[in-house]
Amino acid sequence: QVQLAESGGGLVQTGGSLRLSCAASGRTFSSYNMAWFRQAPGKERGFVSAISESGGSTYYAASVKGRFTISRDNAKNTVYLQMNSLKPDDTAVYYCAARGYGGTWAPSRIDDYAYWGQGTQVTVSS
């Protein structure tokens, strides 16, 4: 199992930047595909970005591509989400997730992820 804890959220103006971090417990962090999802009030939780175990493959939702960058440091058991050019539509609770199952990985499929953090609030003011 793995436990996840997000940090780095906050209030930022339109056009600003934030970097989210997700610290994972356990010695097998490098064996997990990781992802970020977000949930705005009244909306379903949706895919933001994902990264493979080694960090060699990354995936992004169309709405954030070119503005957000996912990365990981397996030595520090941490995955990051650098968010630039933030917009009010980016306001949401951001969740870190770790894949828990075998088989073919679908990075944007929420059911692929078994482990979730508690979330961190990101608010972008206009």
N, C-alpha and C positions, 0 to 999 in steps of 0.2 A: 504494500500500500504506500501511498504518498500523501502527504498533507501539504496544502498550498496556502500561502498568505500573500495577498496583494498589498501594495503600497504605492504612493506617489500621486494619488488622485488629488483633486482640488478645484478651485475656481480660477478660471483664466479668461481673458478677453478674446474675442474673435481675432484670429490670426496668430494667437500665441501658441506655446508649446508646452508639453508635459511629457515626462517619462515615467511610465508605470513599471514597477518591478513585481515579480512573483517569485518568492522564495519557497523552495520545496524541501521537505524533509526526506530522509532516506538516502541510501547509498547507491540507488539504481536510477537516479534522475536521468542519466544519459541514455537510458533505454526507453524513455517515454517521448512520444510525439506530444507536443504542447500546442496550446491554442489560446487565443483571447476571444471572448464573446462579450456582447454588451446588451443591456436591456434598458430601454427608455420607459418612462411611465406609461402604462396602458398598452405597451407593445410586447411582443414576444422577444425572447432572448435570441439574438442573431449573431452570426459569424462575423468576426473582424479580421483575424489573421491566424496563421498556424505555421509551425516550424517543425522540421523533422528532427530525429534524435541527434544527429550530428550537427544540425544547423545548415546542412547543405542545400536543403529545399525549403522554400518559403512560399506562402500563399496569402492572398489578400482578397477581401471583398472589394468589389468595384468602387464602392463609395469612399474607400480609404486609400486605394492604390495611388502611389506617388506622394502621399502625405504621411503615412505611417510606415514604420520600419520595425519588424520583429527581429529579435536576436536572442541568443542564449549564451551563457557561460557555464559549461558543465562542471568546471572546477569549483564554481561558487553555487551550484545547484539553483541557478536563477535564470528566468526568462524575462525579457524586457519588451516593452512596446514604446517606441519613441513616436510621439504624436506631434506633428507640425501642422501649421496652417489650420488650426482648429476652427470649427464652425459651430454655431448653436445646435445644429442637427447632430453633432457628436456628443451632446449631453446625454449621459446614461450612467448606469452602474456597470463597471467593467469587471469581468470575471476571467480568471485564469483557469485553465482546464488541462488535465493530463489524460491521455488515452489509456484505457485500461484493458483493451481486448486485442486478440490476435486477428488475423485475416487482413483483408485489403482495407487500407486506411482511406477514408473519405474526409479530408481535412475540414470541410465546412459542415459536416453532419454532426449535429449536437449529440446524437445518441452514441457516437463513437467514444465519447469521453466519460470516464467513470468517476473521476476525481475533480472536485471543484473547490475554489477558494470562496471566501465570504464576500468578495467584491469590494471595489473601491469606487467612490463617486467621482465622476468628472462632470463639471458644470462649465459650459462655455457661454459667457455673456455676450450679448450683441451690442 
